[in-house]
Amino acid sequence: MLGTSALRVLGAADLPEVEALLAVDPVTDVFVSSRVGALGLESARLGGEMWGHVVDGRIEALCHSGANLVPVQAGPAAVSAFADRARRQGRRCASIVGERAAVAAMWAALEPSWGPARDVRPNQPLMAIDHAPDVAPDPLVRRVRDEELDILVPACVAMFTEEVGVSPVSADGGALYRTRVAELVRGGRSFARIEDGRVVFKAEVGAVTADACQLQGVWVPPELRGQGRSAPGMAAVVAAALADIAPVVSLYVNDYNDAARATYRRVGFSDHATFMSVLF
């Protein structure tokens, strides 16, 4: 017999079932898990909606619909339902990101009405490490202090603009972006090597749960690349994160960035899954 399925917006009563689903692959789904852990499932706090694909009364897949559209444990039937919902409500997100097969199928369904995208990155290895780094950490990479925010923000803006292709400060002059950077600094999740008032390496710990964390914003100024700063810098961030943030450290990277992938492997990262991103 065919099961009955439906899509619905989830709420607080669904939290135990959602947490169990997110625990299936806590490394791949760390972003959504971190949002749920910090904010719950109520839309007003979450800054969006959590959609559940329900089959025979059981939640079998999720989709975080906010600034990013992020499918979780979504097979073909769930992806179809999520894409239909997204298409009917219209695009509200800045990106679709997550496990490659789900995002690819979702984008194929949405592109006729949402397209064209500003950029599509179809193959982004998700890498992870759960042991001490394989190279010696840079002893000068440390947590950024509150009073160093004015030094850090320009480096963050440069990294974001280079990586995403648009400036994060164009909408409001940078106030909101600066606030987000400051939150990471206050939380002890921003790391850098600063020399003579200038950032020469940096990385942040973005999403965090009890099971995993995900690095973001890894950056060395263009004129200093190729000097061997990245591997020791990453090793320092990994060591600190494993010591007091989470037992697994992950990140995802564009497949064409051979230099970065080689650096991460040298540090001790290995492939865990493959992501895809669609940027608007």
Contacts in CASP RR format, 6 or more apart in sequence:
PFRMAT RR
TARGET T0000
AUTHOR 0000-0000-0000
METHOD contacts of the structure
MODEL  1
MLGTSALRVLGAADLPEVEALLAVDPVTDVFVSSRVGALGLESARLGGEM
WGHVVDGRIEALCHSGANLVPVQAGPAAVSAFADRARRQGRRCASIVGER
AAVAAMWAALEPSWGPARDVRPNQPLMAIDHAPDVAPDPLVRRVRDEELD
ILVPACVAMFTEEVGVSPVSADGGALYRTRVAELVRGGRSFARIEDGRVV
FKAEVGAVTADACQLQGVWVPPELRGQGRSAPGMAAVVAAALADIAPVVS
LYVNDYNDAARATYRRVGFSDHATFMSVLF
3 55 0 8 1.000
3 56 0 8 1.000
4 55 0 8 1.000
4 56 0 8 1.000
4 57 0 8 1.000
5 53 0 8 1.000
5 54 0 8 1.000
5 55 0 8 1.000
5 56 0 8 1.000
5 77 0 8 1.000
5 81 0 8 1.000
6 53 0 8 1.000
6 54 0 8 1.000
7 51 0 8 1.000
7 52 0 8 1.000
7 53 0 8 1.000
7 54 0 8 1.000
7 81 0 8 1.000
7 82 0 8 1.000
7 84 0 8 1.000
7 85 0 8 1.000
8 51 0 8 1.000
8 52 0 8 1.000
8 54 0 8 1.000
9 43 0 8 1.000
9 49 0 8 1.000
9 50 0 8 1.000
9 51 0 8 1.000
9 52 0 8 1.000
10 18 0 8 1.000
10 41 0 8 1.000
10 49 0 8 1.000
10 50 0 8 1.000
10 51 0 8 1.000
10 52 0 8 1.000
10 59 0 8 1.000
10 62 0 8 1.000
11 41 0 8 1.000
11 42 0 8 1.000
11 50 0 8 1.000
12 40 0 8 1.000
12 41 0 8 1.000
12 42 0 8 1.000
14 41 0 8 1.000
14 50 0 8 1.000
14 52 0 8 1.000
14 59 0 8 1.000
15 36 0 8 1.000
15 40 0 8 1.000
15 41 0 8 1.000
17 58 0 8 1.000
17 59 0 8 1.000
18 36 0 8 1.000
18 41 0 8 1.000
18 50 0 8 1.000
18 59 0 8 1.000
18 62 0 8 1.000
19 33 0 8 1.000
19 36 0 8 1.000
21 59 0 8 1.000
21 60 0 8 1.000
21 61 0 8 1.000
21 62 0 8 1.000
21 72 0 8 1.000
21 73 0 8 1.000
22 29 0 8 1.000
22 32 0 8 1.000
22 33 0 8 1.000
22 36 0 8 1.000
22 62 0 8 1.000
22 72 0 8 1.000
23 211 0 8 1.000
24 73 0 8 1.000
25 73 0 8 1.000
25 273 0 8 1.000
26 33 0 8 1.000
26 209 0 8 1.000
26 211 0 8 1.000
26 212 0 8 1.000
26 248 0 8 1.000
27 126 0 8 1.000
27 128 0 8 1.000
27 211 0 8 1.000
27 212 0 8 1.000
27 248 0 8 1.000
27 250 0 8 1.000
27 272 0 8 1.000
27 273 0 8 1.000
28 98 0 8 1.000
28 99 0 8 1.000
28 126 0 8 1.000
28 272 0 8 1.000
28 273 0 8 1.000
29 72 0 8 1.000
29 73 0 8 1.000
30 207 0 8 1.000
30 208 0 8 1.000
30 209 0 8 1.000
30 211 0 8 1.000
30 212 0 8 1.000
30 213 0 8 1.000
30 214 0 8 1.000
30 250 0 8 1.000
31 64 0 8 1.000
31 68 0 8 1.000
31 70 0 8 1.000
31 207 0 8 1.000
31 214 0 8 1.000
32 62 0 8 1.000
32 64 0 8 1.000
32 70 0 8 1.000
32 72 0 8 1.000
33 207 0 8 1.000
33 209 0 8 1.000
33 211 0 8 1.000
34 206 0 8 1.000
34 207 0 8 1.000
34 208 0 8 1.000
34 209 0 8 1.000
35 46 0 8 1.000
35 64 0 8 1.000
35 207 0 8 1.000
36 46 0 8 1.000
36 50 0 8 1.000
37 209 0 8 1.000
39 45 0 8 1.000
39 46 0 8 1.000
39 47 0 8 1.000
40 46 0 8 1.000
41 50 0 8 1.000
43 49 0 8 1.000
43 50 0 8 1.000
46 64 0 8 1.000
46 66 0 8 1.000
47 66 0 8 1.000
47 67 0 8 1.000
48 64 0 8 1.000
48 65 0 8 1.000
48 66 0 8 1.000
49 65 0 8 1.000
49 66 0 8 1.000
50 62 0 8 1.000
50 63 0 8 1.000
50 64 0 8 1.000
50 65 0 8 1.000
51 62 0 8 1.000
51 63 0 8 1.000
51 65 0 8 1.000
51 82 0 8 1.000
51 85 0 8 1.000
52 59 0 8 1.000
52 61 0 8 1.000
52 62 0 8 1.000
52 63 0 8 1.000
52 78 0 8 1.000
53 59 0 8 1.000
53 60 0 8 1.000
53 61 0 8 1.000
53 62 0 8 1.000
53 63 0 8 1.000
53 74 0 8 1.000
53 77 0 8 1.000
53 78 0 8 1.000
53 81 0 8 1.000
53 82 0 8 1.000
54 60 0 8 1.000
55 77 0 8 1.000
60 73 0 8 1.000
60 78 0 8 1.000
61 71 0 8 1.000
61 72 0 8 1.000
61 73 0 8 1.000
61 74 0 8 1.000
61 75 0 8 1.000
61 78 0 8 1.000
61 82 0 8 1.000
62 71 0 8 1.000
62 72 0 8 1.000
62 73 0 8 1.000
62 74 0 8 1.000
63 69 0 8 1.000
63 70 0 8 1.000
63 71 0 8 1.000
63 72 0 8 1.000
63 74 0 8 1.000
63 78 0 8 1.000
63 82 0 8 1.000
63 85 0 8 1.000
64 70 0 8 1.000
64 72 0 8 1.000
65 85 0 8 1.000
65 86 0 8 1.000
65 92 0 8 1.000
65 93 0 8 1.000
66 92 0 8 1.000
66 93 0 8 1.000
67 93 0 8 1.000
67 94 0 8 1.000
67 95 0 8 1.000
68 93 0 8 1.000
68 94 0 8 1.000
68 95 0 8 1.000
68 96 0 8 1.000
68 97 0 8 1.000
69 82 0 8 1.000
69 86 0 8 1.000
69 93 0 8 1.000
69 95 0 8 1.000
69 96 0 8 1.000
69 97 0 8 1.000
69 106 0 8 1.000
70 96 0 8 1.000
70 97 0 8 1.000
70 98 0 8 1.000
71 78 0 8 1.000
71 79 0 8 1.000
71 82 0 8 1.000
71 98 0 8 1.000
71 99 0 8 1.000
71 102 0 8 1.000
71 103 0 8 1.000
71 106 0 8 1.000
74 82 0 8 1.000
74 99 0 8 1.000
74 102 0 8 1.000
74 106 0 8 1.000
75 101 0 8 1.000
75 102 0 8 1.000
75 105 0 8 1.000
76 105 0 8 1.000
78 102 0 8 1.000
79 102 0 8 1.000
79 105 0 8 1.000
79 106 0 8 1.000
79 109 0 8 1.000
80 105 0 8 1.000
80 109 0 8 1.000
82 106 0 8 1.000
83 105 0 8 1.000
83 106 0 8 1.000
83 109 0 8 1.000
83 110 0 8 1.000
84 109 0 8 1.000
86 106 0 8 1.000
86 110 0 8 1.000
86 114 0 8 1.000
87 109 0 8 1.000
87 110 0 8 1.000
87 113 0 8 1.000
87 114 0 8 1.000
90 113 0 8 1.000
90 114 0 8 1.000
91 110 0 8 1.000
91 114 0 8 1.000
91 280 0 8 1.000
93 280 0 8 1.000
94 279 0 8 1.000
94 280 0 8 1.000
95 277 0 8 1.000
95 278 0 8 1.000
95 279 0 8 1.000
95 280 0 8 1.000
96 103 0 8 1.000
96 106 0 8 1.000
96 107 0 8 1.000
96 110 0 8 1.000
96 277 0 8 1.000
96 278 0 8 1.000
97 103 0 8 1.000
97 275 0 8 1.000
97 276 0 8 1.000
97 277 0 8 1.000
97 278 0 8 1.000
98 275 0 8 1.000
98 276 0 8 1.000
98 277 0 8 1.000
99 273 0 8 1.000
99 274 0 8 1.000
99 275 0 8 1.000
99 276 0 8 1.000
100 122 0 8 1.000
100 123 0 8 1.000
100 124 0 8 1.000
100 273 0 8 1.000
100 274 0 8 1.000
100 275 0 8 1.000
100 276 0 8 1.000
103 275 0 8 1.000
103 276 0 8 1.000
103 277 0 8 1.000
103 278 0 8 1.000
104 122 0 8 1.000
104 276 0 8 1.000
107 117 0 8 1.000
107 120 0 8 1.000
107 276 0 8 1.000
107 278 0 8 1.000
111 117 0 8 1.000
114 280 0 8 1.000
117 278 0 8 1.000
117 279 0 8 1.000
117 280 0 8 1.000
118 166 0 8 1.000
118 279 0 8 1.000
118 280 0 8 1.000
119 165 0 8 1.000
119 277 0 8 1.000
119 278 0 8 1.000
119 279 0 8 1.000
120 276 0 8 1.000
120 277 0 8 1.000
120 278 0 8 1.000
120 279 0 8 1.000
121 254 0 8 1.000
121 276 0 8 1.000
121 277 0 8 1.000
121 278 0 8 1.000
121 279 0 8 1.000
122 276 0 8 1.000
123 254 0 8 1.000
123 255 0 8 1.000
123 274 0 8 1.000
123 276 0 8 1.000
124 252 0 8 1.000
124 253 0 8 1.000
124 254 0 8 1.000
124 255 0 8 1.000
124 274 0 8 1.000
124 275 0 8 1.000
124 276 0 8 1.000
124 277 0 8 1.000
125 252 0 8 1.000
125 253 0 8 1.000
125 255 0 8 1.000
125 261 0 8 1.000
125 271 0 8 1.000
125 274 0 8 1.000
125 275 0 8 1.000
126 250 0 8 1.000
126 251 0 8 1.000
126 252 0 8 1.000
126 271 0 8 1.000
126 272 0 8 1.000
126 273 0 8 1.000
126 274 0 8 1.000
126 275 0 8 1.000
127 250 0 8 1.000
127 251 0 8 1.000
127 252 0 8 1.000
127 253 0 8 1.000
127 261 0 8 1.000
127 264 0 8 1.000
127 265 0 8 1.000
127 269 0 8 1.000
127 270 0 8 1.000
127 271 0 8 1.000
127 272 0 8 1.000
128 212 0 8 1.000
128 248 0 8 1.000
128 249 0 8 1.000
128 250 0 8 1.000
128 269 0 8 1.000
128 270 0 8 1.000
128 272 0 8 1.000
129 238 0 8 1.000
129 242 0 8 1.000
129 248 0 8 1.000
129 249 0 8 1.000
129 250 0 8 1.000
129 267 0 8 1.000
129 268 0 8 1.000
129 269 0 8 1.000
129 270 0 8 1.000
130 242 0 8 1.000
130 247 0 8 1.000
130 248 0 8 1.000
130 249 0 8 1.000
131 242 0 8 1.000
131 268 0 8 1.000
132 239 0 8 1.000
132 242 0 8 1.000
133 234 0 8 1.000
133 235 0 8 1.000
133 238 0 8 1.000
133 239 0 8 1.000
133 267 0 8 1.000
133 268 0 8 1.000
134 235 0 8 1.000
134 266 0 8 1.000
134 267 0 8 1.000
134 268 0 8 1.000
135 231 0 8 1.000
135 232 0 8 1.000
135 235 0 8 1.000
135 266 0 8 1.000
135 267 0 8 1.000
136 232 0 8 1.000
136 235 0 8 1.000
137 232 0 8 1.000
137 233 0 8 1.000
137 235 0 8 1.000
137 236 0 8 1.000
137 238 0 8 1.000
137 239 0 8 1.000
138 193 0 8 1.000
138 201 0 8 1.000
138 229 0 8 1.000
138 232 0 8 1.000
138 233 0 8 1.000
138 235 0 8 1.000
138 236 0 8 1.000
139 236 0 8 1.000
140 193 0 8 1.000
140 195 0 8 1.000
141 191 0 8 1.000
141 192 0 8 1.000
141 193 0 8 1.000
141 201 0 8 1.000
141 232 0 8 1.000
141 233 0 8 1.000
141 236 0 8 1.000
141 237 0 8 1.000
142 191 0 8 1.000
142 192 0 8 1.000
142 193 0 8 1.000
142 236 0 8 1.000
143 185 0 8 1.000
143 188 0 8 1.000
143 190 0 8 1.000
143 191 0 8 1.000
143 240 0 8 1.000
144 152 0 8 1.000
144 185 0 8 1.000
144 188 0 8 1.000
144 190 0 8 1.000
144 191 0 8 1.000
144 192 0 8 1.000
144 194 0 8 1.000
144 202 0 8 1.000
145 185 0 8 1.000
146 182 0 8 1.000
146 185 0 8 1.000
146 186 0 8 1.000
148 185 0 8 1.000
148 192 0 8 1.000
148 194 0 8 1.000
149 178 0 8 1.000
149 181 0 8 1.000
149 182 0 8 1.000
149 185 0 8 1.000
151 194 0 8 1.000
151 197 0 8 1.000
151 198 0 8 1.000
151 199 0 8 1.000
152 181 0 8 1.000
152 185 0 8 1.000
152 190 0 8 1.000
152 192 0 8 1.000
152 199 0 8 1.000
152 202 0 8 1.000
153 177 0 8 1.000
153 178 0 8 1.000
153 181 0 8 1.000
154 199 0 8 1.000
155 192 0 8 1.000
155 199 0 8 1.000
155 202 0 8 1.000
155 219 0 8 1.000
155 221 0 8 1.000
156 168 0 8 1.000
156 177 0 8 1.000
156 181 0 8 1.000
156 202 0 8 1.000
156 204 0 8 1.000
156 217 0 8 1.000
156 219 0 8 1.000
157 167 0 8 1.000
157 168 0 8 1.000
157 169 0 8 1.000
157 174 0 8 1.000
157 177 0 8 1.000
158 219 0 8 1.000
158 221 0 8 1.000
159 202 0 8 1.000
159 217 0 8 1.000
159 218 0 8 1.000
159 219 0 8 1.000
160 167 0 8 1.000
160 168 0 8 1.000
160 177 0 8 1.000
160 217 0 8 1.000
161 167 0 8 1.000
161 168 0 8 1.000
162 219 0 8 1.000
163 217 0 8 1.000
164 279 0 8 1.000
168 174 0 8 1.000
168 177 0 8 1.000
169 177 0 8 1.000
181 190 0 8 1.000
184 190 0 8 1.000
184 204 0 8 1.000
184 205 0 8 1.000
184 206 0 8 1.000
188 205 0 8 1.000
189 204 0 8 1.000
189 205 0 8 1.000
189 206 0 8 1.000
189 208 0 8 1.000
189 245 0 8 1.000
190 202 0 8 1.000
190 204 0 8 1.000
190 205 0 8 1.000
191 202 0 8 1.000
191 203 0 8 1.000
191 204 0 8 1.000
191 205 0 8 1.000
191 236 0 8 1.000
191 237 0 8 1.000
191 240 0 8 1.000
192 199 0 8 1.000
192 201 0 8 1.000
192 202 0 8 1.000
192 203 0 8 1.000
193 199 0 8 1.000
193 200 0 8 1.000
193 201 0 8 1.000
193 202 0 8 1.000
193 229 0 8 1.000
193 233 0 8 1.000
194 200 0 8 1.000
198 221 0 8 1.000
199 219 0 8 1.000
199 221 0 8 1.000
200 220 0 8 1.000
200 221 0 8 1.000
200 224 0 8 1.000
200 229 0 8 1.000
201 219 0 8 1.000
201 220 0 8 1.000
201 229 0 8 1.000
201 230 0 8 1.000
201 233 0 8 1.000
202 217 0 8 1.000
202 218 0 8 1.000
202 219 0 8 1.000
203 215 0 8 1.000
203 216 0 8 1.000
203 217 0 8 1.000
203 218 0 8 1.000
203 219 0 8 1.000
203 233 0 8 1.000
203 234 0 8 1.000
203 237 0 8 1.000
204 215 0 8 1.000
204 216 0 8 1.000
204 217 0 8 1.000
205 213 0 8 1.000
205 214 0 8 1.000
205 215 0 8 1.000
205 216 0 8 1.000
205 237 0 8 1.000
205 241 0 8 1.000
205 245 0 8 1.000
205 249 0 8 1.000
206 213 0 8 1.000
206 214 0 8 1.000
206 215 0 8 1.000
206 216 0 8 1.000
207 213 0 8 1.000
207 214 0 8 1.000
208 214 0 8 1.000
208 245 0 8 1.000
208 246 0 8 1.000
209 246 0 8 1.000
210 246 0 8 1.000
211 246 0 8 1.000
211 247 0 8 1.000
211 248 0 8 1.000
212 246 0 8 1.000
212 247 0 8 1.000
212 248 0 8 1.000
212 249 0 8 1.000
212 250 0 8 1.000
213 241 0 8 1.000
213 245 0 8 1.000
213 246 0 8 1.000
213 248 0 8 1.000
213 249 0 8 1.000
213 250 0 8 1.000
214 249 0 8 1.000
214 250 0 8 1.000
214 251 0 8 1.000
214 252 0 8 1.000
215 234 0 8 1.000
215 237 0 8 1.000
215 241 0 8 1.000
215 249 0 8 1.000
215 250 0 8 1.000
215 251 0 8 1.000
216 251 0 8 1.000
218 230 0 8 1.000
218 234 0 8 1.000
218 251 0 8 1.000
218 260 0 8 1.000
220 229 0 8 1.000
220 230 0 8 1.000
225 259 0 8 1.000
226 259 0 8 1.000
230 260 0 8 1.000
230 263 0 8 1.000
231 263 0 8 1.000
231 266 0 8 1.000
231 267 0 8 1.000
234 263 0 8 1.000
234 264 0 8 1.000
234 267 0 8 1.000
235 267 0 8 1.000
237 249 0 8 1.000
238 249 0 8 1.000
238 267 0 8 1.000
241 249 0 8 1.000
242 249 0 8 1.000
250 272 0 8 1.000
251 264 0 8 1.000
251 269 0 8 1.000
252 275 0 8 1.000
253 260 0 8 1.000
253 261 0 8 1.000
253 264 0 8 1.000
254 260 0 8 1.000
255 261 0 8 1.000
END
